[in-house]
Amino acid sequence: MKFLRTVSTRRLLATIVGVVGAIAAGAAIAVAAGGSGPVPGPASLPSAIHQALSAPAAQGISARITFTNSLISSDDIQGRDPLLNGASGRLWWSDDHQLRLELQGDNGDAQLVVDNGSFWVFDPTSNTVYEGKLPADEQTGQTKSDRMPSIAEIQSNLEQLMTHLDIAGPLPADVAGQPAYTVRVSPKHGGGLLGAAQLAWDASNGVPLEIGVYARNDSNPVLALKVTDISFGPVSSSVFAISPPSGAKVVTVSTPSSAQAAVKPAERTQHTRVTGAAAVARHLSFGLVAPSKLVGVPLQSVSLLSSGKSPGALVTYGQNLGGMIVIEAPQQSQSAPAPSSGSGGQQGLSLPSVSIDGSSGQELDTALGTVVRFSRAGITFTVLGSVPAVAANDAARALAAQTR
């Protein structure tokens, strides 16, 4: 949460899109369906899932891909970035859990490389490399249980999910020349602006083949990673033997496991989570702003963020994706902004300005939600939620009014 309180606009933009894109890349290779290749026979969803889980693991994957991003309108940002504007590229994955994703953009190629328990991501627009270690269980590949669930167990788990989600499928399809099953999942209630997610996987070997994220009332995905060519088989280790560009700025990213490992076990067990408005307020250097309702949405919880020199507060309103989160932190002293252009001198990215009750702020309006950030009375507020921009702005103005 410290990252959310102190992150720059440029990194906030890239992180929001990059996280979603990285999840899509790590979990599946998204592709365009509707070809003329083989189609599997009809199957129930529990049987199709069981078949996928039982299939032999692929030795490796090589693919040419196209990443499409309509999450953020091109009218709302300035600058070009393969993560934010979309790009074509390539993907490789090996059976020893090495991964390389390359997206070609106007200002250079964005790269994600995972190898030997470490990862690095190169952002060409800011000429920055983000590097770190994977969580320990991801490095070793250990799992809590390798037992294959039965069809009955899968059915039971699906029934629990279906109390919260609508699940349609599996629909037999041809996905990039591979026989595949497609499933669409959508929230039953409290989904905010999220409409659905769609997933397809290879019916023969269980490899995920499609993932798409859809906004409410939109038939086109706002995020899609599509393969134009795919092959299965061993991938040469030389594909992953690349290094970040020399001269790039390096930022070390601490993963939750590495951060926890640096804390002694006794210190972890003694840490007490601080919750409740009164308790949290006693730890803050500023006056907590947590009205019982925010634009008609009831207060849900108040938690302390960090126990360092400048703790903040996490205030939530409502439930599920339809709710809103407010992060409050001490306002930092103003300093000269760092250049946001890449090494090639291209124009950096910037967000539209917005006036919040007379205070200047910034707004990120996306198809899946809105982020508004502004400072008032020594407090920096970040309002975010899967809500339209007008709702987030109304919430921000209501908070600003509380500081008068």
TIDOFI-706478 format. One record per residue (C-alpha): residue number from 0; residue in three letters; x, y, z. Coordinates in steps of 0.05 Angstrom, whole numbers, plus 5000, padded with zeros to 4 digits. Last residue first. Layout:
// TIDOFI-706478
<r pos="NUM" code="ALA" u="X" v="Y" w="Z"/>
...
END
This chain:
// TIDOFI-706478
<r pos="403" code="ARG" u="4739" v="5457" w="5105"/>
<r pos="402" code="THR" u="4768" v="5387" w="5106"/>
<r pos="401" code="GLN" u="4702" v="5350" w="5100"/>
<r pos="400" code="ALA" u="4687" v="5387" w="5035"/>
<r pos="399" code="ALA" u="4749" v="5354" w="5004"/>
<r pos="398" code="LEU" u="4720" v="5286" w="5020"/>
<r pos="397" code="ALA" u="4654" v="5303" w="4986"/>
<r pos="396" code="ARG" u="4692" v="5330" w="4926"/>
<r pos="395" code="ALA" u="4730" v="5264" w="4920"/>
<r pos="394" code="ALA" u="4666" v="5223" w="4924"/>
<r pos="393" code="ASP" u="4634" v="5266" w="4870"/>
<r pos="392" code="ASN" u="4696" v="5257" w="4827"/>
<r pos="391" code="ALA" u="4693" v="5181" w="4836"/>
<r pos="390" code="ALA" u="4619" v="5179" w="4818"/>
<r pos="389" code="VAL" u="4628" v="5223" w="4756"/>
<r pos="388" code="ALA" u="4687" v="5181" w="4733"/>
<r pos="387" code="PRO" u="4645" v="5118" w="4731"/>
<r pos="386" code="VAL" u="4656" v="5064" w="4784"/>
<r pos="385" code="SER" u="4703" v="5005" w="4792"/>
<r pos="384" code="GLY" u="4738" v="5041" w="4848"/>
<r pos="383" code="LEU" u="4792" v="5090" w="4867"/>
<r pos="382" code="VAL" u="4799" v="5152" w="4909"/>
<r pos="381" code="THR" u="4870" v="5174" w="4926"/>
<r pos="380" code="PHE" u="4873" v="5231" w="4977"/>
<r pos="379" code="THR" u="4937" v="5268" w="4996"/>
<r pos="378" code="ILE" u="4928" v="5304" w="5062"/>
<r pos="377" code="GLY" u="4959" v="5370" w="5084"/>
<r pos="376" code="ALA" u="4893" v="5408" w="5080"/>
<r pos="375" code="ARG" u="4879" v="5383" w="5010"/>
<r pos="374" code="SER" u="4917" v="5340" w="4960"/>
<r pos="373" code="PHE" u="4887" v="5306" w="4899"/>
<r pos="372" code="ARG" u="4883" v="5237" w="4866"/>
<r pos="371" code="VAL" u="4825" v="5208" w="4826"/>
<r pos="370" code="VAL" u="4826" v="5136" w="4801"/>
<r pos="369" code="THR" u="4768" v="5109" w="4759"/>
<r pos="368" code="GLY" u="4743" v="5041" w="4738"/>
<r pos="367" code="LEU" u="4737" v="4987" w="4686"/>
<r pos="366" code="ALA" u="4732" v="5028" w="4622"/>
<r pos="365" code="THR" u="4784" v="5076" w="4648"/>
<r pos="364" code="ASP" u="4785" v="5147" w="4676"/>
<r pos="363" code="LEU" u="4851" v="5166" w="4708"/>
<r pos="362" code="GLU" u="4841" v="5234" w="4741"/>
<r pos="361" code="GLN" u="4891" v="5283" w="4769"/>
<r pos="360" code="GLY" u="4882" v="5338" w="4820"/>
<r pos="359" code="SER" u="4881" v="5413" w="4830"/>
<r pos="358" code="SER" u="4843" v="5438" w="4891"/>
<r pos="357" code="GLY" u="4783" v="5484" w="4882"/>
<r pos="356" code="ASP" u="4731" v="5434" w="4904"/>
<r pos="355" code="ILE" u="4766" v="5380" w="4865"/>
<r pos="354" code="SER" u="4789" v="5408" w="4798"/>
<r pos="353" code="VAL" u="4813" v="5356" w="4748"/>
<r pos="352" code="SER" u="4877" v="5350" w="4708"/>
<r pos="351" code="PRO" u="4883" v="5299" w="4652"/>
<r pos="350" code="LEU" u="4940" v="5249" w="4660"/>
<r pos="349" code="SER" u="5010" v="5252" w="4630"/>
<r pos="348" code="LEU" u="5055" v="5205" w="4592"/>
<r pos="347" code="GLY" u="5124" v="5222" w="4567"/>
<r pos="346" code="GLN" u="5143" v="5256" w="4501"/>
<r pos="345" code="GLN" u="5198" v="5220" w="4464"/>
<r pos="344" code="GLY" u="5270" v="5238" w="4478"/>
<r pos="343" code="GLY" u="5296" v="5171" w="4457"/>
<r pos="342" code="SER" u="5317" v="5154" w="4528"/>
<r pos="341" code="GLY" u="5245" v="5157" w="4550"/>
<r pos="340" code="SER" u="5206" v="5218" w="4571"/>
<r pos="339" code="SER" u="5180" v="5226" w="4641"/>
<r pos="338" code="PRO" u="5228" v="5279" w="4666"/>
<r pos="337" code="ALA" u="5226" v="5283" w="4742"/>
<r pos="336" code="PRO" u="5179" v="5333" w="4772"/>
<r pos="335" code="ALA" u="5210" v="5389" w="4814"/>
<r pos="334" code="SER" u="5191" v="5380" w="4886"/>
<r pos="333" code="GLN" u="5129" v="5394" w="4928"/>
<r pos="332" code="SER" u="5130" v="5370" w="4999"/>
<r pos="331" code="GLN" u="5091" v="5306" w="5010"/>
<r pos="330" code="GLN" u="5019" v="5308" w="5034"/>
<r pos="329" code="PRO" u="5009" v="5259" w="5090"/>
<r pos="328" code="ALA" u="4969" v="5198" w="5067"/>
<r pos="327" code="GLU" u="4896" v="5179" w="5056"/>
<r pos="326" code="ILE" u="4875" v="5121" w="5012"/>
<r pos="325" code="VAL" u="4801" v="5118" w="4995"/>
<r pos="324" code="ILE" u="4771" v="5054" w="4966"/>
<r pos="323" code="MET" u="4703" v="5051" w="4932"/>
<r pos="322" code="GLY" u="4649" v="4998" w="4926"/>
<r pos="321" code="GLY" u="4618" v="4966" w="4864"/>
<r pos="320" code="LEU" u="4674" v="4915" w="4861"/>
<r pos="319" code="ASN" u="4650" v="4881" w="4924"/>
<r pos="318" code="GLN" u="4624" v="4921" w="4983"/>
<r pos="317" code="GLY" u="4609" v="4992" w="5002"/>
<r pos="316" code="TYR" u="4660" v="5043" w="5026"/>
<r pos="315" code="THR" u="4731" v="5029" w="5045"/>
<r pos="314" code="VAL" u="4782" v="5072" w="5082"/>
<r pos="313" code="LEU" u="4856" v="5056" w="5081"/>
<r pos="312" code="ALA" u="4896" v="5103" w="5125"/>
<r pos="311" code="GLY" u="4966" v="5130" w="5124"/>
<r pos="310" code="PRO" u="5030" v="5121" w="5164"/>
<r pos="309" code="SER" u="5088" v="5169" w="5155"/>
<r pos="308" code="LYS" u="5145" v="5148" w="5200"/>
<r pos="307" code="GLY" u="5131" v="5074" w="5193"/>
<r pos="306" code="SER" u="5072" v="5031" w="5216"/>
<r pos="305" code="SER" u="5043" v="5021" w="5147"/>
<r pos="304" code="LEU" u="4971" v="5032" w="5126"/>
<r pos="303" code="LEU" u="4922" v="5034" w="5184"/>
<r pos="302" code="SER" u="4853" v="5006" w="5170"/>
<r pos="301" code="VAL" u="4783" v="5036" w="5166"/>
<r pos="300" code="SER" u="4724" v="4993" w="5145"/>
<r pos="299" code="GLN" u="4656" v="4992" w="5110"/>
<r pos="298" code="LEU" u="4630" v="5064" w="5109"/>
<r pos="297" code="PRO" u="4562" v="5067" w="5075"/>
<r pos="296" code="VAL" u="4553" v="5092" w="5003"/>
<r pos="295" code="GLY" u="4508" v="5153" w="4998"/>
<r pos="294" code="VAL" u="4560" v="5198" w="4966"/>
<r pos="293" code="LEU" u="4608" v="5176" w="5021"/>
<r pos="292" code="LYS" u="4573" v="5154" w="5085"/>
<r pos="291" code="SER" u="4598" v="5149" w="5157"/>
<r pos="290" code="PRO" u="4650" v="5202" w="5141"/>
<r pos="289" code="ALA" u="4723" v="5180" w="5144"/>
<r pos="288" code="VAL" u="4772" v="5239" w="5141"/>
<r pos="287" code="LEU" u="4829" v="5226" w="5189"/>
<r pos="286" code="GLY" u="4863" v="5289" w="5214"/>
<r pos="285" code="PHE" u="4937" v="5288" w="5200"/>
<r pos="284" code="SER" u="4999" v="5258" w="5233"/>
<r pos="283" code="LEU" u="4963" v="5192" w="5239"/>
<r pos="282" code="HIS" u="4970" v="5138" w="5293"/>
<r pos="281" code="ARG" u="4913" v="5161" w="5338"/>
<r pos="280" code="ALA" u="4866" v="5166" w="5277"/>
<r pos="279" code="VAL" u="4874" v="5091" w="5265"/>
<r pos="278" code="ALA" u="4846" v="5072" w="5333"/>
<r pos="277" code="ALA" u="4787" v="5120" w="5328"/>
<r pos="276" code="ALA" u="4769" v="5100" w="5257"/>
<r pos="275" code="GLY" u="4773" v="5025" w="5267"/>
<r pos="274" code="THR" u="4830" v="4979" w="5250"/>
<r pos="273" code="VAL" u="4902" v="4970" w="5271"/>
<r pos="272" code="ARG" u="4932" v="4903" w="5252"/>
<r pos="271" code="THR" u="4977" v="4877" w="5307"/>
<r pos="270" code="HIS" u="5048" v="4857" w="5294"/>
<r pos="269" code="GLN" u="5075" v="4810" w="5348"/>
<r pos="268" code="THR" u="5073" v="4749" w="5303"/>
<r pos="267" code="ARG" u="5113" v="4784" w="5249"/>
<r pos="266" code="GLU" u="5165" v="4809" w="5298"/>
<r pos="265" code="ALA" u="5175" v="4740" w="5326"/>
<r pos="264" code="PRO" u="5184" v="4712" w="5256"/>
<r pos="263" code="LYS" u="5239" v="4763" w="5241"/>
<r pos="262" code="VAL" u="5224" v="4810" w="5183"/>
<r pos="261" code="ALA" u="5266" v="4806" w="5120"/>
<r pos="260" code="ALA" u="5227" v="4744" w="5099"/>
<r pos="259" code="GLN" u="5163" v="4784" w="5099"/>
<r pos="258" code="ALA" u="5191" v="4833" w="5047"/>
<r pos="257" code="SER" u="5216" v="4776" w="5004"/>
<r pos="256" code="SER" u="5148" v="4741" w="5008"/>
<r pos="255" code="PRO" u="5109" v="4804" w="4992"/>
<r pos="254" code="THR" u="5152" v="4821" w="4931"/>
<r pos="253" code="SER" u="5202" v="4878" w="4936"/>
<r pos="252" code="VAL" u="5213" v="4912" w="4869"/>
<r pos="251" code="THR" u="5283" v="4939" w="4855"/>
<r pos="250" code="VAL" u="5284" v="4999" w="4806"/>
<r pos="249" code="VAL" u="5340" v="5003" w="4755"/>
<r pos="248" code="LYS" u="5348" v="5063" w="4708"/>
<r pos="247" code="ALA" u="5370" v="5040" w="4639"/>
<r pos="246" code="GLY" u="5442" v="5051" w="4617"/>
<r pos="245" code="SER" u="5450" v="4980" w="4591"/>
<r pos="244" code="PRO" u="5388" v="4948" w="4564"/>
<r pos="243" code="PRO" u="5363" v="4890" w="4608"/>
<r pos="242" code="SER" u="5397" v="4823" w="4596"/>
<r pos="241" code="ILE" u="5381" v="4765" w="4551"/>
<r pos="240" code="ALA" u="5391" v="4690" w="4560"/>
<r pos="239" code="PHE" u="5317" v="4672" w="4556"/>
<r pos="238" code="VAL" u="5316" v="4653" w="4482"/>
<r pos="237" code="SER" u="5385" v="4621" w="4491"/>
<r pos="236" code="SER" u="5352" v="4567" w="4534"/>
<r pos="235" code="SER" u="5321" v="4539" w="4470"/>
<r pos="234" code="VAL" u="5247" v="4526" w="4473"/>
<r pos="233" code="PRO" u="5221" v="4454" w="4473"/>
<r pos="232" code="GLY" u="5155" v="4442" w="4436"/>
<r pos="231" code="PHE" u="5087" v="4472" w="4422"/>
<r pos="230" code="SER" u="5074" v="4522" w="4366"/>
<r pos="229" code="ILE" u="5032" v="4585" w="4361"/>
<r pos="228" code="ASP" u="5017" v="4639" w="4309"/>
<r pos="227" code="THR" u="4973" v="4701" w="4311"/>
<r pos="226" code="VAL" u="4966" v="4700" w="4387"/>
<r pos="225" code="LYS" u="4920" v="4750" w="4420"/>
<r pos="224" code="LEU" u="4928" v="4787" w="4486"/>
<r pos="223" code="ALA" u="4863" v="4824" w="4500"/>
<r pos="222" code="LEU" u="4843" v="4881" w="4546"/>
<r pos="221" code="VAL" u="4781" v="4924" w="4538"/>
<r pos="220" code="PRO" u="4745" v="4864" w="4506"/>
<r pos="219" code="ASN" u="4691" v="4880" w="4455"/>
<r pos="218" code="SER" u="4617" v="4866" w="4470"/>
<r pos="217" code="ASP" u="4612" v="4924" w="4518"/>
<r pos="216" code="ASN" u="4553" v="4930" w="4566"/>
<r pos="215" code="ARG" u="4598" v="4923" w="4628"/>
<r pos="214" code="ALA" u="4672" v="4923" w="4611"/>
<r pos="213" code="TYR" u="4703" v="4860" w="4584"/>
<r pos="212" code="VAL" u="4768" v="4825" w="4602"/>
<r pos="211" code="GLY" u="4796" v="4773" w="4554"/>
<r pos="210" code="ILE" u="4836" v="4709" w="4562"/>
<r pos="209" code="GLU" u="4849" v="4657" w="4510"/>
<r pos="208" code="LEU" u="4893" v="4596" w="4499"/>
<r pos="207" code="PRO" u="4903" v="4562" w="4566"/>
<r pos="206" code="VAL" u="4943" v="4498" w="4556"/>
<r pos="205" code="GLY" u="4902" v="4436" w="4575"/>
<r pos="204" code="ASN" u="4936" v="4389" w="4527"/>
<r pos="203" code="SER" u="4881" v="4366" w="4479"/>
<r pos="202" code="ALA" u="4823" v="4413" w="4495"/>
<r pos="201" code="ASP" u="4868" v="4474" w="4489"/>
<r pos="200" code="TRP" u="4841" v="4529" w="4535"/>
<r pos="199" code="ALA" u="4793" v="4587" w="4529"/>
<r pos="198" code="LEU" u="4778" v="4642" w="4579"/>
<r pos="197" code="GLN" u="4729" v="4700" w="4579"/>
<r pos="196" code="ALA" u="4721" v="4752" w="4633"/>
<r pos="195" code="ALA" u="4658" v="4792" w="4644"/>
<r pos="194" code="GLY" u="4625" v="4859" w="4654"/>
<r pos="193" code="LEU" u="4668" v="4896" w="4703"/>
<r pos="192" code="LEU" u="4641" v="4967" w="4714"/>
<r pos="191" code="GLY" u="4621" v="4952" w="4786"/>
<r pos="190" code="GLY" u="4612" v="4877" w="4795"/>
<r pos="189" code="GLY" u="4567" v="4882" w="4857"/>
<r pos="188" code="HIS" u="4521" v="4827" w="4832"/>
<r pos="187" code="LYS" u="4522" v="4763" w="4791"/>
<r pos="186" code="PRO" u="4594" v="4774" w="4768"/>
<r pos="185" code="SER" u="4610" v="4748" w="4698"/>
<r pos="184" code="VAL" u="4648" v="4686" w="4673"/>
<r pos="183" code="ARG" u="4654" v="4663" w="4600"/>
<r pos="182" code="VAL" u="4682" v="4595" w="4582"/>
<r pos="181" code="THR" u="4713" v="4573" w="4516"/>
<r pos="180" code="TYR" u="4735" v="4501" w="4501"/>
<r pos="179" code="ALA" u="4789" v="4489" w="4450"/>
<r pos="178" code="PRO" u="4810" v="4449" w="4389"/>
<r pos="177" code="GLN" u="4872" v="4487" w="4363"/>
<r pos="176" code="GLY" u="4877" v="4525" w="4298"/>
<r pos="175" code="ALA" u="4883" v="4592" w="4333"/>
<r pos="174" code="VAL" u="4821" v="4577" w="4376"/>
<r pos="173" code="ASP" u="4772" v="4528" w="4343"/>
<r pos="172" code="ALA" u="4712" v="4523" w="4389"/>
<r pos="171" code="PRO" u="4671" v="4479" w="4435"/>
<r pos="170" code="LEU" u="4632" v="4523" w="4484"/>
<r pos="169" code="PRO" u="4643" v="4507" w="4557"/>
<r pos="168" code="GLY" u="4603" v="4544" w="4575"/>
<r pos="167" code="ALA" u="4571" v="4602" w="4612"/>
<r pos="166" code="ILE" u="4588" v="4616" w="4685"/>
<r pos="165" code="ASP" u="4549" v="4668" w="4725"/>
<r pos="164" code="LEU" u="4587" v="4685" w="4788"/>
<r pos="163" code="HIS" u="4574" v="4694" w="4862"/>
<r pos="162" code="THR" u="4533" v="4632" w="4881"/>
<r pos="161" code="MET" u="4564" v="4601" w="4819"/>
<r pos="160" code="LEU" u="4631" v="4597" w="4853"/>
<r pos="159" code="GLN" u="4604" v="4548" w="4905"/>
<r pos="158" code="GLU" u="4573" v="4505" w="4851"/>
<r pos="157" code="LEU" u="4639" v="4506" w="4813"/>
<r pos="156" code="ASN" u="4675" v="4478" w="4874"/>
<r pos="155" code="SER" u="4625" v="4421" w="4880"/>
<r pos="154" code="GLN" u="4631" v="4405" w="4806"/>
<r pos="153" code="ILE" u="4707" v="4403" w="4812"/>
<r pos="152" code="GLU" u="4701" v="4356" w="4871"/>
<r pos="151" code="ALA" u="4653" v="4310" w="4832"/>
<r pos="150" code="ILE" u="4700" v="4310" w="4771"/>
<r pos="149" code="SER" u="4756" v="4288" w="4818"/>
<r pos="148" code="PRO" u="4813" v="4333" w="4839"/>
<r pos="147" code="MET" u="4883" v="4311" w="4819"/>
<r pos="146" code="ARG" u="4928" v="4308" w="4880"/>
<r pos="145" code="ASP" u="4990" v="4352" w="4874"/>
<r pos="144" code="SER" u="4976" v="4387" w="4940"/>
<r pos="143" code="LYS" u="5004" v="4449" w="4974"/>
<r pos="142" code="THR" u="5047" v="4465" w="4915"/>
<r pos="141" code="GLN" u="5122" v="4472" w="4906"/>
<r pos="140" code="GLY" u="5149" v="4503" w="4842"/>
<r pos="139" code="THR" u="5213" v="4522" w="4878"/>
<r pos="138" code="GLN" u="5214" v="4594" w="4855"/>
<r pos="137" code="GLU" u="5138" v="4603" w="4859"/>
<r pos="136" code="ASP" u="5138" v="4578" w="4931"/>
<r pos="135" code="ALA" u="5193" v="4627" w="4948"/>
<r pos="134" code="PRO" u="5157" v="4688" w="4919"/>
<r pos="133" code="LEU" u="5192" v="4713" w="4856"/>
<r pos="132" code="LYS" u="5252" v="4758" w="4862"/>
<r pos="131" code="GLY" u="5259" v="4829" w="4836"/>
<r pos="130" code="GLU" u="5271" v="4875" w="4777"/>
<r pos="129" code="TYR" u="5239" v="4937" w="4747"/>
<r pos="128" code="VAL" u="5281" v="4966" w="4690"/>
<r pos="127" code="THR" u="5269" v="5038" w="4669"/>
<r pos="126" code="ASN" u="5279" v="5074" w="4602"/>
<r pos="125" code="SER" u="5215" v="5114" w="4617"/>
<r pos="124" code="THR" u="5182" v="5097" w="4550"/>
<r pos="123" code="PRO" u="5222" v="5033" w="4542"/>
<r pos="122" code="ASP" u="5193" v="4999" w="4604"/>
<r pos="121" code="PHE" u="5236" v="4938" w="4618"/>
<r pos="120" code="VAL" u="5210" v="4884" w="4665"/>
<r pos="119" code="TRP" u="5256" v="4838" w="4706"/>
<r pos="118" code="PHE" u="5244" v="4772" w="4740"/>
<r pos="117" code="SER" u="5280" v="4725" w="4787"/>
<r pos="116" code="GLY" u="5268" v="4652" w="4809"/>
<r pos="115" code="ASN" u="5314" v="4623" w="4755"/>
<r pos="114" code="ASP" u="5284" v="4662" w="4697"/>
<r pos="113" code="VAL" u="5225" v="4707" w="4686"/>
<r pos="112" code="VAL" u="5233" v="4759" w="4631"/>
<r pos="111" code="LEU" u="5184" v="4815" w="4613"/>
<r pos="110" code="GLN" u="5205" v="4862" w="4557"/>
<r pos="109" code="ALA" u="5177" v="4926" w="4527"/>
<r pos="108" code="ASP" u="5208" v="4941" w="4459"/>
<r pos="107" code="GLY" u="5224" v="5011" w="4437"/>
<r pos="106" code="ASN" u="5192" v="5080" w="4430"/>
<r pos="105" code="ASP" u="5142" v="5061" w="4376"/>
<r pos="104" code="GLY" u="5125" v="4996" w="4411"/>
<r pos="103" code="GLN" u="5143" v="4922" w="4405"/>
<r pos="102" code="LEU" u="5119" v="4877" w="4461"/>
<r pos="101" code="GLU" u="5164" v="4820" w="4485"/>
<r pos="100" code="LEU" u="5144" v="4767" w="4535"/>
<r pos="99" code="ARG" u="5195" v="4717" w="4561"/>
<r pos="98" code="LEU" u="5180" v="4662" w="4610"/>
<r pos="97" code="GLN" u="5221" v="4607" w="4644"/>
<r pos="96" code="HIS" u="5181" v="4558" w="4684"/>
<r pos="95" code="ASP" u="5223" v="4495" w="4673"/>
<r pos="94" code="ASP" u="5173" v="4473" w="4619"/>
<r pos="93" code="SER" u="5192" v="4533" w="4577"/>
<r pos="92" code="TRP" u="5150" v="4594" w="4556"/>
<r pos="91" code="TRP" u="5161" v="4641" w="4498"/>
<r pos="90" code="LEU" u="5120" v="4701" w="4476"/>
<r pos="89" code="ARG" u="5126" v="4748" w="4418"/>
<r pos="88" code="GLY" u="5103" v="4818" w="4399"/>
<r pos="87" code="SER" u="5049" v="4864" w="4373"/>
<r pos="86" code="ALA" u="5030" v="4927" w="4410"/>
<r pos="85" code="GLY" u="4977" v="4961" w="4453"/>
<r pos="84" code="ASN" u="4971" v="5034" w="4473"/>
<r pos="83" code="LEU" u="4983" v="5030" w="4548"/>
<r pos="82" code="LEU" u="5031" v="4972" w="4552"/>
<r pos="81" code="PRO" u="5065" v="4988" w="4486"/>
<r pos="80" code="ASP" u="5075" v="5061" w="4508"/>
<r pos="79" code="ARG" u="5064" v="5124" w="4467"/>
<r pos="78" code="GLY" u="5056" v="5194" w="4496"/>
<r pos="77" code="GLN" u="4998" v="5236" w="4520"/>
<r pos="76" code="ILE" u="4939" v="5204" w="4555"/>
<r pos="75" code="ASP" u="4864" v="5218" w="4559"/>
<r pos="74" code="ASP" u="4848" v="5222" w="4485"/>
<r pos="73" code="SER" u="4879" v="5153" w="4474"/>
<r pos="72" code="SER" u="4823" v="5126" w="4518"/>
<r pos="71" code="ILE" u="4846" v="5079" w="4573"/>
<r pos="70" code="LEU" u="4825" v="5006" w="4576"/>
<r pos="69" code="SER" u="4827" v="4999" w="4501"/>
<r pos="68" code="ASN" u="4889" v="4955" w="4502"/>
<r pos="67" code="THR" u="4905" v="4905" w="4448"/>
<r pos="66" code="PHE" u="4965" v="4859" w="4455"/>
<r pos="65" code="THR" u="4982" v="4821" w="4391"/>
<r pos="64" code="ILE" u="5020" v="4756" w="4395"/>
<r pos="63" code="ARG" u="5070" v="4711" w="4361"/>
<r pos="62" code="ALA" u="5079" v="4647" w="4399"/>
<r pos="61" code="SER" u="5129" v="4596" w="4424"/>
<r pos="60" code="ILE" u="5108" v="4546" w="4478"/>
<r pos="59" code="GLY" u="5146" v="4493" w="4515"/>
<r pos="58" code="GLN" u="5147" v="4420" w="4537"/>
<r pos="57" code="ALA" u="5071" v="4421" w="4546"/>
<r pos="56" code="ALA" u="5046" v="4386" w="4609"/>
<r pos="55" code="PRO" u="5009" v="4321" w="4598"/>
<r pos="54" code="ALA" u="4933" v="4329" w="4604"/>
<r pos="53" code="SER" u="4898" v="4312" w="4670"/>
<r pos="52" code="LEU" u="4883" v="4385" w="4689"/>
<r pos="51" code="ALA" u="4852" v="4397" w="4620"/>
<r pos="50" code="GLN" u="4810" v="4334" w="4622"/>
<r pos="49" code="HIS" u="4785" v="4353" w="4692"/>
<r pos="48" code="ILE" u="4766" v="4422" w="4668"/>
<r pos="47" code="ALA" u="4728" v="4394" w="4608"/>
<r pos="46" code="SER" u="4693" v="4343" w="4652"/>
<r pos="45" code="PRO" u="4672" v="4395" w="4704"/>
<r pos="44" code="LEU" u="4647" v="4442" w="4648"/>
<r pos="43" code="SER" u="4606" v="4388" w="4613"/>
<r pos="42" code="ALA" u="4631" v="4366" w="4545"/>
<r pos="41" code="PRO" u="4613" v="4374" w="4472"/>
<r pos="40" code="GLY" u="4664" v="4348" w="4421"/>
<r pos="39" code="PRO" u="4727" v="4385" w="4404"/>
<r pos="38" code="VAL" u="4733" v="4432" w="4344"/>
<r pos="37" code="PRO" u="4787" v="4426" w="4291"/>
<r pos="36" code="GLY" u="4808" v="4486" w="4249"/>
<r pos="35" code="SER" u="4766" v="4537" w="4211"/>
<r pos="34" code="GLY" u="4780" v="4598" w="4254"/>
<r pos="33" code="GLY" u="4732" v="4634" w="4301"/>
<r pos="32" code="ALA" u="4775" v="4650" w="4360"/>
<r pos="31" code="ALA" u="4827" v="4705" w="4368"/>
<r pos="30" code="VAL" u="4880" v="4689" w="4419"/>
<r pos="29" code="ALA" u="4901" v="4703" w="4489"/>
<r pos="28" code="ILE" u="4960" v="4664" w="4516"/>
<r pos="27" code="ALA" u="4942" v="4648" w="4587"/>
<r pos="26" code="ALA" u="4957" v="4655" w="4660"/>
<r pos="25" code="GLY" u="5025" v="4689" w="4658"/>
<r pos="24" code="ALA" u="5009" v="4735" w="4600"/>
<r pos="23" code="ALA" u="4940" v="4753" w="4625"/>
<r pos="22" code="ILE" u="4967" v="4766" w="4695"/>
<r pos="21" code="ALA" u="5022" v="4808" w="4665"/>
<r pos="20" code="GLY" u="4972" v="4849" w="4625"/>
<r pos="19" code="VAL" u="4929" v="4863" w="4686"/>
<r pos="18" code="VAL" u="4990" v="4882" w="4725"/>
<r pos="17" code="GLY" u="5018" v="4924" w="4669"/>
<r pos="16" code="VAL" u="4954" v="4964" w="4659"/>
<r pos="15" code="ILE" u="4949" v="4987" w="4731"/>
<r pos="14" code="THR" u="5024" v="4988" w="4739"/>
<r pos="13" code="ALA" u="5038" v="5030" w="4677"/>
<r pos="12" code="LEU" u="4988" v="5084" w="4698"/>
<r pos="11" code="LEU" u="5012" v="5086" w="4770"/>
<r pos="10" code="ARG" u="5084" v="5088" w="4747"/>
<r pos="9" code="ARG" u="5073" v="5149" w="4705"/>
<r pos="8" code="THR" u="5030" v="5184" w="4757"/>
<r pos="7" code="SER" u="5084" v="5173" w="4810"/>
<r pos="6" code="VAL" u="5076" v="5123" w="4866"/>
<r pos="5" code="THR" u="5075" v="5148" w="4938"/>
<r pos="4" code="ARG" u="5009" v="5125" w="4968"/>
<r pos="3" code="LEU" u="4999" v="5066" w="4921"/>
<r pos="2" code="PHE" u="5069" v="5041" w="4934"/>
<r pos="1" code="LYS" u="5060" v="5046" w="5009"/>
<r pos="0" code="MET" u="5000" v="5000" w="5000"/>
END
